[in-house]
Amino acid sequence: MSGPTENRPTENRPTENRQPPEPVLEELPGDRLRVRVAGQEFVVGASCPHRKGRLVHGYVNPRTLRISCPLHHSTFDLATGCPAGGPTEESLPVYRAGVWPGYYRAEEVWLPASEQLLDWGEEFHELMLGDDLRMAAFKTAVTEAVRPGDTVLDLGTGTGILALWALEAGAAKVYGIDLNEKVLDAAVERLGAAGFADRFEPLLGLSFDLELPERVDIVISEIMGNLADNENFSAILDDARTRFLRPGGLMLPRVVDSFLVPVAAEEAHAQLAGEGPRDAGGPEAFADLLAARGAKDPYALYYDVILPVAGHLASPRLVRHYEPERPEATPTSYDVPLVYTVQRDGVLTGFKGYFAARLSETVALDISGDDIAGRTTSDSWKHCYLPIERPVRVRRGDRIAMTLARAAGRDGSPFGQTYTWKGRVLSGTRVVAEFDHSTGTAETAPPD
């Protein structure tokens, strides 16, 4: 045996002598602080409301879950933000609190964020800012792609984090487009505080309706949904390339591929058949939501779910390949046939969709991972889950023949679409099951 052993727990060592891991404190964009302690994670304000002491240098008590300011020792409860000692009487802002990494777990069903993007508020933007996979890839890519003196368009700027990285990389000017006035104001505040107020120009509205005073050297964006095109990014980026990008300019991302794979996700299926998605507000509220959409049942919608690779029943298949810099537009409506050979016995409950992108020349982003604790999966994207109503027991060698169709422009929304997934399961030449689901109503679903 090699290496030290004194830190390894054993059955003979009293529990009270085991020391918990040291708290981990990390400042996040937007003057926020992430604290991971005692198996929990909190996102709170980064500065003490008393005299603006930086709490990243403070003390965290792992037993009481309180944080103390290094300046005057004001103490706050991490879960509530309430002052617990010291000179301050003001509470500390709390943006997130919960078991780490227990905001979500594998096969836990959530409503599709991409279907609600016009309603994204501070909470969801905070989730994106805390998404390690997303943030690391985009920061590296933007830093690599933007050159000093570039003029940049940040399309869907949100709270301005991509614009900030572009400006830090030396961009002479960044135009930031967003639909949400409150969120765009947050971007202006962030970039002003960073000293870039004179180099950031916010533009409120839908990019299709706006004009820029000049062509830009690079368009950067993060408007992919977890199935790539479920936020209409292909049409939006095609328009941006045509009207905003100078000849020879760059688009970030450079390439995006979407994939689909059949999965056994019985826990997720049971949740849909029972209490519904975690954030739906309970069975009755979920039923009301489906009725408002014109959906006949829970299987007429896709969901955000982490679907483990261990649940894959076959090899993934490429659905769509996008190159935003290509001069010809990629059709936004399609009908793609896919055939899978089942590689292991299991229960087919639906399909997992995800994308893999090359953001810049050397930076890739793949959201197919499933290790939540290891941070190889995405907090904000998760995976796209296309369920089928009746699970099908399949055996190695069976075939699943299906089509995925997309029709753009549901309900007149620039972001809406209808997805249809239909097919059959074959054992030899015998059809053992069929499925046919669509996110559209009878009037909006693609024709057969």
C-alpha positions in Angstrom: 0.0 0.0 0.0 1.4 3.4 -0.9 0.5 7.0 0.0 -0.9 8.5 3.2 -3.8 6.9 4.9 -4.6 9.2 7.8 -7.5 10.9 5.9 -9.2 7.7 4.8 -12.4 7.0 6.8 -12.6 3.5 8.4 -15.3 1.7 10.3 -13.2 1.9 13.5 -12.7 5.7 13.3 -15.4 7.6 15.3 -17.6 9.7 13.1 -17.2 12.8 15.2 -13.4 12.9 14.4 -14.0 13.0 10.6 -13.5 16.6 9.3 -15.8 17.8 6.6 -14.2 19.1 3.4 -13.1 22.8 3.5 -15.8 25.2 2.2 -15.2 26.4 -1.4 -15.9 30.0 -2.2 -16.0 31.3 -5.8 -17.0 34.8 -7.1 -19.5 34.7 -10.0 -20.5 37.4 -12.5 -23.1 39.8 -11.3 -21.4 40.4 -7.9 -22.5 36.9 -6.7 -20.6 34.4 -4.5 -21.0 30.6 -4.8 -20.4 28.8 -1.5 -20.1 25.0 -1.5 -20.1 23.6 2.1 -21.2 20.5 3.9 -22.7 19.0 0.8 -24.7 22.1 0.0 -24.4 25.0 -2.4 -25.5 28.6 -1.9 -25.3 31.6 -4.3 -25.4 34.8 -2.4 -24.4 38.4 -2.8 -20.6 38.7 -3.0 -20.3 41.9 -0.8 -21.4 42.5 2.7 -24.3 45.1 2.8 -22.6 46.8 5.8 -19.4 48.2 4.2 -19.1 46.1 1.0 -16.5 43.7 2.4 -15.7 40.9 -0.1 -17.2 37.8 1.4 -15.0 35.5 -0.7 -12.3 36.3 1.9 -14.7 35.7 4.8 -15.2 32.7 7.1 -17.8 30.0 6.5 -18.9 27.8 9.4 -19.7 24.4 8.0 -21.8 23.4 11.0 -24.0 26.5 11.3 -24.0 27.3 7.5 -23.2 30.9 8.2 -20.7 33.3 6.5 -18.8 36.1 8.2 -17.5 39.3 6.6 -13.7 39.7 6.9 -14.0 43.5 7.6 -16.4 43.9 10.6 -17.5 40.3 11.1 -21.1 40.7 10.2 -22.5 37.2 9.9 -25.3 35.9 7.7 -27.3 32.7 7.4 -26.4 31.3 3.9 -29.9 29.7 3.4 -31.9 32.8 4.2 -29.5 35.7 4.1 -30.7 37.0 7.4 -28.1 38.7 9.6 -27.0 36.6 12.6 -24.4 38.9 14.2 -22.2 41.9 13.8 -23.0 45.5 13.0 -25.3 45.0 9.9 -29.1 44.9 10.1 -29.5 44.3 6.3 -30.0 40.8 4.8 -27.6 39.3 2.3 -29.2 38.5 -1.1 -29.7 34.8 -1.6 -30.1 33.6 -5.2 -29.9 29.9 -4.8 -29.7 27.4 -1.9 -29.9 23.7 -1.9 -28.2 20.3 -1.6 -25.2 20.1 -3.9 -25.6 18.9 -6.5 -29.3 18.3 -5.8 -31.0 21.1 -7.8 -31.6 18.2 -10.2 -30.9 14.6 -10.5 -30.7 12.1 -13.3 -34.1 11.4 -14.9 -35.8 14.2 -13.0 -38.2 15.9 -15.4 -38.4 19.7 -15.9 -40.5 21.8 -18.2 -38.6 22.8 -21.4 -36.8 26.1 -20.8 -36.5 26.7 -24.5 -40.3 26.9 -24.7 -40.4 29.6 -22.1 -37.5 31.8 -23.1 -39.6 34.9 -23.4 -40.3 34.5 -19.7 -36.8 33.9 -18.5 -36.1 36.0 -15.5 -33.2 36.5 -13.1 -33.5 33.0 -11.6 -32.9 31.3 -15.0 -30.1 33.7 -16.0 -28.5 32.9 -12.6 -28.7 29.2 -13.5 -26.9 29.8 -16.8 -24.3 31.9 -15.1 -23.6 29.1 -12.7 -23.5 26.4 -15.5 -19.8 25.4 -15.3 -19.8 23.5 -18.6 -21.4 26.4 -20.5 -19.4 29.1 -18.9 -16.0 27.5 -19.3 -16.5 26.7 -23.0 -17.9 30.0 -24.0 -15.3 32.1 -22.1 -12.5 30.2 -23.7 -14.1 30.4 -27.2 -14.8 34.1 -27.0 -11.3 34.9 -25.7 -9.9 32.8 -28.6 -12.1 34.2 -31.4 -12.2 38.0 -30.6 -9.2 40.0 -31.6 -8.3 43.5 -30.4 -10.1 46.1 -32.4 -13.0 43.8 -33.5 -16.5 45.1 -33.7 -18.8 42.4 -32.2 -22.5 41.6 -32.1 -23.6 39.6 -29.0 -27.0 38.2 -30.2 -29.1 37.4 -27.3 -26.8 39.1 -24.9 -28.8 38.4 -21.7 -27.0 39.7 -18.7 -24.0 40.6 -20.9 -21.5 37.9 -19.9 -20.4 37.1 -23.5 -20.1 40.8 -24.3 -18.0 41.3 -21.2 -15.5 38.6 -22.3 -15.4 40.0 -25.8 -14.6 43.5 -24.4 -12.0 42.0 -22.1 -10.4 40.3 -25.2 -10.0 43.8 -26.8 -13.2 44.3 -28.8 -13.5 48.0 -29.8 -17.3 47.8 -29.8 -20.0 45.3 -28.8 -23.6 45.6 -29.8 -25.8 43.6 -27.5 -29.3 42.6 -28.6 -31.9 41.2 -26.3 -35.7 41.1 -26.0 -35.9 41.4 -22.2 -35.6 45.1 -21.1 -34.9 44.2 -17.5 -32.2 41.7 -18.4 -30.7 44.1 -20.9 -30.5 46.8 -18.2 -28.6 44.3 -16.0 -26.1 43.9 -18.9 -25.7 47.7 -19.2 -25.1 47.8 -15.4 -22.6 45.0 -15.5 -20.5 46.4 -18.4 -20.6 49.9 -17.0 -19.3 48.6 -13.7 -16.5 46.9 -15.5 -15.5 50.1 -17.3 -16.9 49.4 -20.7 -19.9 51.7 -20.8 -18.6 53.6 -23.8 -17.9 50.4 -25.8 -21.2 48.6 -25.3 -24.3 49.6 -27.1 -27.6 47.8 -26.0 -30.3 47.2 -28.5 -33.8 46.2 -27.3 -35.9 44.0 -29.5 -36.0 41.1 -31.9 -32.9 40.8 -34.1 -35.1 40.4 -37.2 -36.6 43.9 -36.6 -33.3 45.7 -35.8 -30.6 47.3 -37.8 -27.0 48.0 -37.0 -25.1 51.1 -38.0 -22.2 49.0 -39.3 -21.2 45.5 -40.2 -19.4 43.5 -37.5 -16.3 41.4 -37.5 -17.8 38.6 -35.4 -21.3 37.5 -34.3 -21.3 35.6 -31.0 -24.4 34.0 -29.6 -25.6 31.3 -27.2 -29.1 30.8 -28.5 -29.1 27.0 -29.0 -31.7 24.9 -27.3 -30.8 21.5 -26.0 -32.0 20.0 -29.3 -30.0 22.8 -31.1 -32.8 24.4 -33.0 -35.5 24.6 -30.4 -34.9 28.3 -30.0 -34.9 28.9 -33.7 -31.2 29.6 -33.7 -30.7 28.5 -37.4 -33.1 31.1 -38.8 -31.8 33.8 -36.4 -28.2 33.3 -37.2 -28.8 33.0 -40.9 -30.4 36.5 -40.8 -27.6 37.8 -38.6 -25.0 36.5 -41.0 -26.8 38.0 -44.0 -27.5 41.5 -42.6 -25.0 42.1 -39.8 -21.7 40.3 -40.6 -19.0 41.7 -42.8 -17.7 39.6 -45.7 -15.2 37.1 -44.3 -16.4 37.7 -40.7 -16.7 35.0 -38.1 -19.7 33.3 -36.4 -19.5 31.8 -33.0 -20.5 29.0 -32.8 -18.8 27.7 -36.0 -20.6 24.3 -36.2 -23.5 22.7 -34.3 -24.7 19.1 -34.7 -27.8 17.7 -33.1 -28.2 14.0 -32.1 -31.0 11.7 -31.1 -30.8 8.3 -29.3 -33.4 5.9 -27.9 -33.3 5.6 -24.2 -34.6 3.6 -21.3 -35.7 6.2 -18.7 -38.4 4.5 -16.7 -38.1 6.9 -13.7 -38.6 9.9 -16.0 -41.6 8.2 -17.7 -43.2 7.4 -14.3 -42.8 11.1 -13.3 -44.7 12.2 -16.4 -47.4 9.7 -15.7 -47.6 10.8 -12.1 -46.8 14.1 -10.4 -45.5 15.7 -13.6 -42.3 17.9 -14.0 -40.7 19.2 -10.9 -41.3 22.8 -11.8 -44.9 22.4 -13.1 -46.6 23.2 -9.8 -48.2 19.8 -9.2 -50.5 17.5 -11.3 -53.4 20.0 -11.6 -51.2 22.9 -12.6 -49.4 20.6 -15.1 -52.8 19.5 -16.6 -53.8 23.2 -16.9 -50.5 24.0 -18.7 -51.0 21.1 -21.2 -54.5 22.2 -21.8 -53.4 25.8 -22.5 -51.0 24.5 -25.1 -53.7 22.3 -26.7 -51.7 19.2 -25.8 -53.8 16.1 -25.3 -51.5 14.4 -22.8 -48.0 14.7 -21.2 -46.4 13.0 -24.3 -47.3 15.9 -26.5 -44.3 18.0 -25.2 -40.6 17.5 -24.8 -38.8 18.1 -21.5 -35.5 19.0 -20.0 -34.0 15.9 -18.3 -30.5 14.5 -17.6 -30.6 11.1 -19.3 -27.7 8.9 -18.4 -25.5 7.3 -21.1 -26.2 4.0 -19.3 -29.8 4.3 -20.5 -28.9 4.5 -24.2 -30.4 1.6 -26.1 -28.5 2.2 -29.3 -25.8 4.4 -30.9 -26.8 8.1 -31.3 -27.8 9.3 -34.8 -27.0 12.7 -36.3 -30.2 14.7 -36.9 -29.0 18.0 -38.2 -25.7 19.7 -39.1 -25.4 23.4 -39.0 -22.6 25.7 -40.1 -23.8 29.3 -39.4 -21.1 30.9 -41.6 -22.3 29.0 -44.7 -23.8 31.4 -47.3 -26.8 29.3 -47.9 -29.5 29.0 -45.2 -30.2 25.7 -43.5 -33.9 24.8 -43.8 -35.7 25.2 -40.5 -38.4 22.7 -41.3 -37.4 19.1 -41.9 -38.4 15.4 -41.7 -35.4 13.2 -40.9 -35.7 9.4 -41.0 -33.6 7.5 -38.4 -33.1 3.8 -37.9 -31.5 2.3 -34.8 -30.4 -1.2 -34.0 -31.0 -2.0 -30.3 -27.7 -2.9 -28.6 -29.1 -4.2 -25.2 -32.3 -5.5 -23.7 -34.3 -2.7 -22.0 -37.5 -0.7 -22.0 -37.8 2.0 -24.6 -39.5 5.1 -23.0 -38.5 7.8 -25.5 -35.5 9.6 -27.1 -32.7 11.7 -25.8 -31.7 14.8 -27.9 -28.6 16.9 -27.4 -26.1 19.0 -29.4 -22.4 19.1 -29.8 -20.8 22.3 -31.0 -17.5 23.7 -32.2 -17.7 27.2 -30.8 -14.4 28.5 -32.1 -11.4 27.1 -33.9 -10.3 24.8 -31.0 -13.1 24.9 -28.5 -15.9 22.3 -28.4 -19.0 22.1 -26.3 -20.8 18.8 -25.9 -23.9 18.6 -23.6 -24.4 14.8 -23.8 -22.7 14.1 -20.5 -24.5 12.8 -17.5 -22.1 13.3 -14.5 -23.9 15.9 -12.5 -21.6 15.9 -9.5 -18.5 15.9 -11.8 -19.9 18.9 -13.7 -19.7 17.3 -17.1 -23.4 18.0 -17.7 -25.2 21.3 -18.2 -27.3 22.8 -15.5 -29.2 25.0 -17.8 -29.6 22.9 -21.0 -29.8 19.4 -19.5 -31.0 17.1 -22.4 -34.1 17.1 -24.5 -36.4 14.2 -23.7 -39.0 13.1 -26.3 -41.2 10.6 -24.5 -43.5 8.0 -25.9 -46.8 7.2 -24.2 -46.5 3.4 -24.0 -43.1 2.0 -23.0 -41.9 -0.9 -25.2 -39.7 -3.8 -24.0 -37.0 -4.2 -26.6 -34.3 -6.8 -27.1 -30.8 -6.7 -28.6 -31.1 -6.8 -32.4 -34.5 -5.2 -32.5 -34.8 -2.1 -34.8 -36.4 1.2 -34.1 -37.4 3.1 -37.2 -38.6 6.6 -36.6 -38.7 10.1 -38.0 -38.1 13.4 -36.3 -39.9 16.4 -38.0 -39.7 20.1 -37.2 -42.1 22.7 -38.5 -41.2 26.3 -37.7 -43.3 29.1 -36.5 -45.9 27.7 -34.1 -48.5 30.2 -33.0 -46.8 33.0 -35.0 -43.9 33.1 -32.5 -40.4 33.7 -33.9 -39.2 31.1 -31.5 -42.0 28.6 -31.7 -41.9 25.3 -33.5 -43.7 22.0 -33.7 -41.7 18.7 -33.3 -43.2 15.4 -34.3 -41.6 12.0 -33.5 -43.3 8.9 -34.8 -42.2 5.4 -35.7 -42.3 1.7 -35.0 -40.3 -1.0 -33.2 -39.6 -4.1 -35.2 -38.4 -7.6 -34.1 -37.2 -9.2 -37.3 -40.0 -8.2 -39.7 -42.7 -8.1 -37.1 -43.9 -4.7 -35.9 -44.2 -5.0 -32.1 -45.1 -1.4 -31.3 -45.9 2.0 -32.9 -45.8 5.6 -31.5 -46.8 9.0 -32.9 -46.4 12.2 -30.9 -46.3 15.9 -31.6 -45.9 19.1 -29.7 -48.4 20.8 -32.0 -52.2 20.8 -32.0 -54.1 19.1 -34.8 -53.9 22.5 -36.7 -50.2 23.0 -36.3 -48.7 19.5 -36.5 -46.9 18.7 -39.7 -48.9 16.7 -42.3 -48.2 13.0 -42.7 
